[in-house]
Amino acid sequence: MNEHTLKKAAQGARPSGSKQKPPAGLMRTAIVMTIGILAPMLGVNIVNVAIKTIGVDLGIGVDLSQWLVTAYILCMGIAIPLSSWVVDRFPAKPVYLGALAVFTVASLAAGLPCNFALLIVWRCVQGLASGVGLQLVQTILMREAGPGNRGRIMAIVGVPAVILPILGPTLGGLIVAYLPWRWVFLINVPLCAVAILLTALLLPSLPVADPHKRLDVPGNILLAAGFCAALYGISSLSGSGRAAGLVALAIGVVILALYVAYALRRSCSKSRHSGLDPESLPVSLRTEEKILNQVQDDGIVKPTFVTTPTPSVVNVRLFRRPTFSSSVLLMMLYSFVSQGSLFVLALYFQQSLGLSALMTGLMLIPQGLGMLVTRSWAGKATDKHDPRLVALIGIIPTLIGTLPFVFLGLGGLGGGFAGYVLLFAALFVRGLGLGIIMVPITACVYTGLTPTQVSEGTTAQRIFQQIGGAVGTALMAIMLACGLGYGWVYALCCLVLLIMLLPLRFMAGAKAATAPVAANDSVV
């Protein structure tokens, strides 16, 4: 374990409510890396609007052109497990620059004249590069920030998640209306060029967490295959291929169960000769065979030959920590509500009110403004106060702002001008709450994790976040297809927000969230 990692692991605890100065250059690093993920995160939202236009121009149906979005999301999922190893094994700056460069080249190639097959290939390359880049940003920043600054850093990193669901459809609508549709890909090129330049000039060289970490090939294959099959199955449940979706979902669940069994077997393995638990060993001893000087009962120091297994992609024993498991569950429920309801709301504006994609994006501005208003406060409050209280403060306005949508329809909201005013007010209040909730939840995912476990925590969080969003979108689409109406969909959102209060009590309190962890802290 290098000196930098030891210093991070040995950071002292601070009392609740006290101020802890962020490490030098941390805010600059956070801003630079956040600018770099704008284009990858825009990759889904902006293309959604152009799907129909692309299909007409290339002479294919919407069901086939929809794979431009599906392939991107699935390849991001494939990259998540592999990224956990890449982030720990290699220097962050060249890897990040490489991911941005690959994404830029793929965006340029997708924007040039090509057939649909090549377009899918370049979208897959975009998805892989995006998955690596997003994983690296969150892991590195959470590792560098330490317990006392994670809330403020998450407030910065989360800004794209606030503005892009609004900016993406709006920008996509403008491009489809006034430019060739290929500009939904070409627009990434100047964004990535700026990000590459800023990264090369301003991002410092960051230390490697574990230069000897070995790649868990079976674990990566199982986790990536299971996650992608499950995600594809869930996403297909709301479409015409429901039977195939159920089969894919069942296959995904079985593969994920195999991965859990595989990971548990590895994490429970003892060293062959010493009887030591690999989790209690320093990182440098977990990945290769070493000779340890161990003090025996008779007081004589004797060399002991230790063999430890390669660590799995995600240590499933992390879920034995109430704080970790509750935070990951809350992230999944939050993604269920936020992504699912955003999909339904956009559908309502376009189908029921007959608005264009451009107008739909503009209608969502009040919710985005609400999220931006509370984002900075949420970051500071998470670092100073009990994260559970901050999350609760976020859930309350989200619930209040969602309740009017149970009576969705301008008639149910008062009709005419008054109905639109109430609609915008509800969206703004809802945005105030959504802007708060994610920050303390994300920060608490990393509570008690050693610097080398941060990548595992990020992988688990992103997997459950993706699943939550996919389940929410698919389930709400199915409810609409069954004729239940928009009101019932938002009643489900209110129910899920109330359910979030249950795991909330198991999240870390203020003292636990800022406590230091030992370099060889075990998750058992």
Salt bridges, closest charged atoms under 4 A:
GLU3 OE2 - LYS7 NZ 3.43
ASP88 OD1 - ARG143 NH2 2.55
ASP88 OD2 - LYS213 NZ 2.78
GLU144 OE2 - HIS4 NE2 3.27
ASP277 OD2 - LYS270 NZ 3.89
ASP277 OD2 - ARG317 NH1 3.91
GLU279 OE1 - ARG286 NH1 3.78
GLU288 OE2 - LYS290 NZ 2.83
ASP298 OD2 - LYS302 NZ 3.73
ASP383 OD2 - ARG152 NE 2.99
ASP386 OD2 - ARG388 NH2 2.88
ASP521 OD2 - ARG321 NH2 2.81
